[in-house]
Each structure stands twice: as structure tokens, then as C-alpha cells.
């Protein structure tokens, strides 16, 4: 039986650093394809930073042709201004992916950590270590890229159940 491979783009949105990770899932087998981080300059105006994220994600989707995308939901922190800026980066991320006709799923940070590490309150270094174990060829050089790969792994594990629930 031949299982069709699905390319999944995971995104960890952020205004300073938007992590992205691309994997291929064929049944329960996961393969690393690429990862990285889209960085914006804090000295640049907000509109230009958001436009940079949009353009970079659009170019990434056009180049790598994922079949599906998954995005981490906004984590609300104590600083409302930071939360608002994160929400804007997340909105641009969702729009860029949707405008390229990608089905987009969203996952809470705790579910991503629970899926990848086994504990919903795992530390970033634990997530990065498990990503390296699950995707030995991965080369995430930033925490944002590792987190984005974790988002993609989470989606690979939950996509069939989500599809059944939608049907």
C-alpha cells in the first residue's frame, strides 16, 4: 500500500522572528525538508515589518509548495502591547497562507508541546530536543524554527482526526 506524502508548513508567528518549518508526512513517517526564521528589523515601522513577513511567507509557499499549513495560536502574555503586535504578525501569517489557497489549521501552544514532548508545559529546549529526535536531519538554528517544526509535527499527528471531525 502506497501512502501519499503530504508537505506541511508549520509557522510560529512573531513580529521579530517568524519561525517556519517544512516537513513531509507519509503515514506515520515524518521527514525534514527545511526550516528557518523570517526576521524583521525593530527599527522599521510596523507596517513594513508586517509586509516583510507576508512577502517572505508568500515566496516560501511559492517555492516549496506545501499542501497544508499549521500555525501556532497566539500566546497571551502580561504585556498587552506585545500581545497585540504578536496578533498582528499572526494575522498577516494567516492571510498570507490563505491567499495562497493553503488549508490552515491552528494549534494551541500547550497542545503542540504535549504532542511533541508529552507535556503541555514543556520548556523550549525540551521541544527543540524532541524535534531533533523526531526529525534527525533537521537543522533548526533558532528556537523559532524549532518551534515551527513542532507545529508541523503536531499537525501531522492531528490532521486525520481534524478531518474526521470536520466531515
C-alpha positions, 0 to 999 in steps of 0.5 A: 500500500502506497501512502501519499506524502503530504508537505506541511508548513508549520509557522510560529508567528512573531513580529521579530522572528517568524519561525517556519518549518517544512516537513513531509508526512507519509503515514506515520513517517515524518521527514525534514525538508527545511526550516528557518526564521523570517526576521524583521528589523525593530527599527522599521515601522510596523507596517513594513515589518508586517509586509516583510513577513507576508512577502517572505511567507508568500515566496516560501509557499511559492517555492516549496509548495506545501499542501497544508499549513499549521500555525501556532495560536497566539500566546497571551502574555502580561504585556498587552502591547506585545500581545497585540503586535504578536496578533498582528504578525499572526494575522498577516501569517494567516492571510498570507497562507490563505491567499495562497489557497493553503488549508490552515489549521491552528494549534494551541501552544500547550497542545503542540508541546504535549504532542511533541514532548508529552507535556503541555508545559514543556520548556523550549529546549525540551521541544527543540530536543524532541524535534531533533529526535523526531526529525534527525536531519533537521537543522533548526538554528533558532528556537523559532524554527524549532518551534515551527517544526513542532507545529508541523509535527503536531499537525501531522499527528492531528490532521486525520482526526481534524478531518474526521471531525470536520466531515 
